[in-house]
Amino acid sequence: MDNIFIPYLTVVIFTFCFMTLMWFWGKTRDNYAVIDVGWGLVIAGIATVIAFFGSGNWFAKLAVLIPVWIWALRLSGFLYFTRIRTNHPEDKRYAGFRNDYGDKVHSKMFTNVFLLQGFLALLLSSPFYFASHWSLFPNTGLFGPNGTLMVWIGWTLFVFGVVGETIADRDLHRFLSIPTNKGKVCNIGLWKYTRHPNYFFEWVIWLGIGVIPILSSQEAIGSLFSPLFMFVLLRFVSGVPFAEKYSLQSKGDLFREYMRTTNAFFPWFPKH
């Protein structure tokens, strides 16, 4: 494969500049939750830059770029129109960081939140690299290193994840928009089977993206690092733990009962 120094130096510079702009936007709006809008866009940007430098053909590059950009635009658009454009109060995570950081809030938000998320986005880039060096042709059949089998499997998982996440986001948004539901636990629709269907389907999306190039070379099994890393982030680091911390603070025993009856991540029938 080609030397990775130039493309990765370029994506590091791109990521730094993009996250700096997002930080400045959040600072001027006094709402650092804009980073959630930038998360999908910076990953799609990283994928595009890597594809530009890759030696593979555009069939292979688009096999990953198309789902990545669909995911990014859906996620970022949803968050922008429901939380930023509507002047929704700053997410409790970032409000909590403000209290922790004190007088150094702006500098620490830049380093500990925006640049850190940029670094995490770079760690998710393995599928983009392998796809960018892949020679994929639609008429080569399903099997072999240039076959389309994993593309179809990956896209199927991706579509399943996008549909599930869209339904979960829609149901939660509708539930929260009803004033009488304030302080209650959303346990309708997909939220009846997992406490975090949005995070589960987000992981399914990344599983789909990760499997697309895995047959392109022997080294491409490393593409599965991205869904594995995303699972760790969502389940144990920035997803479930943060969300449940604030849910317990705001809903107390109602949420504890929800935790008792409903799986945290993988969907399953509720316990009685």
N, C-alpha and C positions, 0 to 999 in steps of 0.2 A: 504494500500500500504506500501511497505518497507520504512525504514528510508532513507531520501534523503541526509543525511549529508555526508556520505562517497562518493557516486557518484558525488555529486556536489562539494565537496572539491577537488576531483580528477580532475574534468573538469576545475575548476578554476586554479589549478596548471598547467594542460596541456595548457590552454589558455594563461596563463602568459608566460610560456616557449616558446610556439609557436610564440607568438607575439614578444617576445624578439629576437628570431632568425630572424623573418621577418624584424624587425627594424635594426638589424645588417646587414642583406643583403642589405637593402635600403641605409644604411649609407656607406657601402663599394662601392656600385654602384653609389653613389651620385644621387639616384633617389628613392624617397620615395613612388612613385606610385606603388612599389611592394606590398604595402598593399592591393591593389585591387586584386592582384593575391592570396594573402593569405586569403582574406575574405571568399571565398567559401570553401577553404580547412580547415580553422579553424572550421567552422560550421559543416562540414562533420566529422571532428575529434571529436567534442563535441558529435555529435549524436552517433558515434561509441563507445565512452567511456561510455555514459549513457546506451547504449544497452548492453554493456558487464556486467554492474552491475545489470541490470533489471531482475526481476523474471518471466517475460513473456516468451512465446516461440519464436522461431526464425522466425516463419511465420509472427508474428506481428512486430517483430523488422525489418525484411527485407522489410516489406510493406512500411516502412518509409526510411530505410537506402538506398535502391536501388534508389529511386528518388533523395534523397539528394546527393548521390555520383555522379549520372549522372549530376545533376545540377552543382555541385561543379567543376567537372572535365571539363565540357564544358565551364563554365564561366572562370575559372582560366586558362585553356589552351588557350582559345581565347585571353585573355588579355596578357598572357605571350608571345605568338607568334606574336601578332600584336603591342604590346607596349613596352615590356621589351627586348625581344631578338633582336628586330629590332632597339634598341637604340632610340626609339621614345622619343622626349623631354618630360620632366617631366610634368605631368598633371598640368593645370593652378591652380587647387585648392591647390596643394602642393607647387607650386611655390609661390602662394600668402601667404601661411603659412610661408614660408621661410622669406619673407619680413617682416611679422608681428612679427616673433619670434626673429629675429636679432641674437645676439651672443648666445642665448640659443636655437637655432634651433633644435639641436640634442636631448636635454633633453625634450623639449616641444613636439617635434614630437613623442617621445616615450610615454609620458604621455597623451597628448591631442589628438593624432591620433591613435597610435597603441594600447595602452591599452584601450582607449575609445572604439575602434571598437571591441576589445575583449570582453568588457563588454556588448556591444550591441548584439554581437553574443550569449552570454549567455542568454540574455533576449528572444531570439528566440527559446529557446530549449524546450518549453512546449510540442510540438508534440512528441519529442523524448522520453520524460519522460513517457507520457501516453502510447505510443506504447511499451515501454520497459517493462511495467507491464501488458500487454494484452495477453490473451490466445486466439489466433486466429487460427482457423483450416479451411483449404479450403473446407472441406466437410460438414460444418455446415450450408450452405445455405446463403442467402443474408441478412436475418433480424436477429434482436436480438443483444445482446452485443458482441457476438462472430461472427457475420455475416460479410460478405465481401462486403456489399452494398457500404459503404463509401470508401472502398479501391478502388473499380472500379470507383466511382465518382471522388475520389481524383487523381487517376492515369490519368483519362481522362483530368481533368483540368491541371494536370502537363504536359502531353504530348502536349496539346494545347499551354501552356505557353512556353515550350521549343522550339517548332516549330516556334511560333511567334517571340520569342526573337532572335532565330537564323536568321530568315529572316530579322528582323530589323537590327541586327548587320552586317549582310552581305551587305545589301543595303547601310548602312552608310559607311562601310569600302570601298566599291567600289566607292561611291560618293566622298569621301575624297581623294581617290587615283588618281583622275583625276585632274591634275594641274589647268585646267581652271575653276574648281569649287571652287577654293580658295576664301574665302570671301562670298560665296553664301550660301543660306539656303537649307538644304536637305529636300525637300518636295515631294519625290518620294515614290512609294510603300506604305508601312504602315505609313510612315512619312507624308503622305498626310492627314491622318485621326486623328492623334494625334501627338503632338509635341514631345512626349517621348514614342514611342511604346516599346522601350526596358524596360523602367521602368514599364509600364503597364503589359507587359507579365511576368516580374519578379514577380510582385505582384500576378498574376494568378498562377504562379508556387507555391508560398507560400500559396495561398489559397488552392490549391490542397493538399499540404503536411499537412496543418492545419486541413483539414476535415477528413483525414484518420482515426484517432483514436477517433473521438468525441462520438461514440456510445459505446466505450469500458467500460465506467463507467459514473456515474452521474457527477463526477468531471471533466471528460475529455472535457466538453464544454470549459474548460480553454485552450484547444489546439488552439482555434480560436484567442487567444491573439496574436499569432505569425503573422498571415496575417494582423490583425488589426494594430499591431505595425509596420510591414513592410510598410503598406500603409502610415502611418504617416511619417515614415522616408523618403520614396521615394517622396511623394507628397509635404511635408511641411518642411523637415529638410535638408537632405543631397543629395537628388536627383534633383528634378525639380528646386528648388531655386538656387542652385549652378550652374547648367548647364545653366540656363537662364541668370544669372548674367553675365557670361562670353560671352554668345552668344550676348547679348545686347551690350557689350563692343566691340566685334569684328565685328558685322554685322549691328548694329545700326537700321536704319529704315527698312531694309529688314526683320530683325527679328521681329520688332514691327508689321509689316504687317502680318507676319506669325502668331504671337500671336493673332491678331485680327480675323483671319479666321479659326484658327485651335485649337481644344480643347487641353488643357494642358496634360491631363492624359487619361481619358476614350475616346476610339475611337468614332468618329462621323463624319458625312459628313461635309466638310469645308463650312464655311459661304462665301457669295459672297458680 
